[in-house]
């Protein structure tokens, strides 16, 4: 596929302000979704790994649900909750439909299982005796979490973050339902293919693949250096 697009055509595509805007929006929205998942997902992963409570299996199933359902269905579900006709919108007046926040929300919903499950597996591999020892030496629960538990699972968290970031960048189904505009790169590829054919969709596709490749090789190199 890379050989079917010549350098001049790729250069023209890279110079297209609409293409650049779509790619930057895609990267930015996926990054925001990943950062939000780090804040909310890591404590949740620790609870799932360390606590046995009624409904834990149900909660784990709900977290995994976006992985197995069609992402257009995920988009419809999000639209029913966050759309302009939803109860939430009628009460609060807030709607994320057609906004960058909506794009990040869709990316978060479909990709957060990768981060939560990676972090949960990491926490389960950490011997609880380390945490108990820290508590016996006077460390509170928060200090134990940040100084003992979290550093020991940073590799799992980094790996999960990379997977989540990549899943967010590639997301189409949920995004196109919740926020067709502003246009992300996958949505732009679909629109150009649908309206103009393969010739016009291919350069954007190749450019997105090349940029994603550079980003993820860089992240993997960072991951390797931290080992």
N, C-alpha and C positions, 0 to 999 in steps of 0.2 A: 504493500500500500504506500509506503514512504517513497518508493521509486516512481510512483505514478504522478507525483506532483513535482514540477520543476522548481528550482530555487527562486526564479523570478516571480512565479505565481505565489509561492509561499511568502516571499517578501512583501508582495502587494497585500496579501491577507493580513500579515503582521502589522502593516501600516494602516489598515482599516480601523478607524476609531470605534466603530460599532463592535468589531471583533475584540479589540483590546478591552473595551468596556465590559463585554460579556465574560471574557476570561478572568479579568480582575474581580468582577462581581462573584464569579464562581469560587475563586480562591478565597476571597475575603469572607463570603458567607459560610463556607466550609470551615474556615479557621474559627469564626465566631461560634459555630455550632460545637466544634471540638473543645474550645475553651469553656463553654457553658457545661459541657459534659464532664470536663475535669472537675469543675466546682461541685456539681451535683452528683455525678456518677461514682466518684471515688469513695466518698463516705457511704453511699448505698452499697457499693461492692464490698466494703469492709463489714458492714452489717450482715450482708448475705453470707459472707465467708465465716463470720465469727459467732453469729447469733442464730439460735434455732427457735423460731416463733411460729405460732399458728398462721397459716397462709403464706409461708415463705415460698413453698413450691408454686403456689398460684402467682405470687409476685414475680418469681423467676420466669414463669411462663409468659406473663404479660410483657416482661422486658424483651423476651426472645421473639414475641409475636411479629414485630416488623420485619424480621428476617425471612419469615415464611409466607406472609401474605403478599399478594400483588401490590406493588407500590402505588398503582393508581387507586386501589382500595384504601391504602394509607392516606393518600391525598384527599379522597372523599371524606374519610373519617375526620381528618384535620379540618376540612372545610366546614363540616357540620358543627364543629365545636367553635371554630375561630372565624367563620364566615360572617358576612354582613346580615344574614338572616338568622344567625344563631342566638340563643338565649344570652350567651356571654356578651355578644355585641349589643344587644338591646339593653342590657343592664349597665354595661361599662362604657359603651360608645367606642370601644377599641376594636379595630379590625386589622389583621395582618395580611389580608388578601391583597396581592399585587404590590407587596413591599419587600425590601431586602430582609426585614425581620421574618416575614413569612417564608422566604427561601431558606433562611437559617433554621427556622422551626422545622420545616420539612426535612432538611438534611439531618437535623438533630434526631428527629423521630425515627428515621429509617436506619441510622448508623450508630446510635448510642449503644446498642447491644454489643458491638465489637469492643468498645472501651470497657464497659461494665464487666463483661465476661472475662476479658484479659486481666483486669485488675482483681477480680474475684479469684481467679485461678492463682494469681500471684500471692494474694493474702493467704490463701489456703496452704500454700507451700511454705509459709513462714511459721516456724515453730512458735506456738503460743507462749512457751516458757520465756522467750525473750521479752515479751510484753509483760508477763507476770513479774519477771525480775525487775524491770524498770518500775513497775508499780510498787513493788516491795521496797525499792530504794527511795520512794517518796515522789516519784513523778506522777502527775495527774493524768487523767485519760487523754486530754488533748496533747499534752507534752509527749506522752508515750506514743500517740498516733503519729505526730509529726517528726519526732526524733528517732523512733525505733521502727514502727511498722512501715511508714511511707517510704523511707530511704531503701528498705529492703525489697520493695516491689517496683522501684522506679523503671526497671527494664521492661517489666510486664506492662506498666502504664504507658511507657513510650511506644512500645510495639502496638498496643491497642489504639493509641492516639493516631499513629500513622495509618492503621487500617481504617479508623473512623474518618480521618481526613480524606483518604482516597475514596472511600465509599460516598462521602458527601459530594466530592467533586464530580463523581460519575452519575449522581442521582438525576433522574429525569421524571419518572412517573408521578411521584408525590409533588414535585416542584411545579410541573406543568399544570396540575390541577389547582394548586393553592396560589401560585404566582407565575402566570405565563409571562407577564411583564412586571418589573424589568427582566430582561432576558438573560438567562445563564447560557454558558457555552453549549451544554447538551441540548437545551431547548432551541438555540440558534441553529445547531446542526440539523435538528429535526425539521425546523421551519424551512431552511434553505433546501434541504432534500425534498421536502414535500412540494415546495413552490417552484423550485428551479432545477431539481434533479441532482444526480450524483456529482456532476462536475463542480457545482458551486458549494456543495456540502463537504467535499473531500479536503480542500485546503484548510478549512477550519478544524476539521477532525484531526488532521496531521499536526497542526500547530498545537492543539490541546494535548495531544499525545506526547509531543516533544517537551512541552512545558511541564506536564505532569511527570514525565520521566526524569527530567532534571531535578524537580522538587523532591521526588521520592528517593532518588539515588543519594541526594544530599542528606536527607533525613536518615537513611539507612547507614550512611557513613558516620553520622553523629551517633547513631545507636551503637555501632560497632566500637567506636572510640570510648564509649561509656562502659563497655564490658570489661 
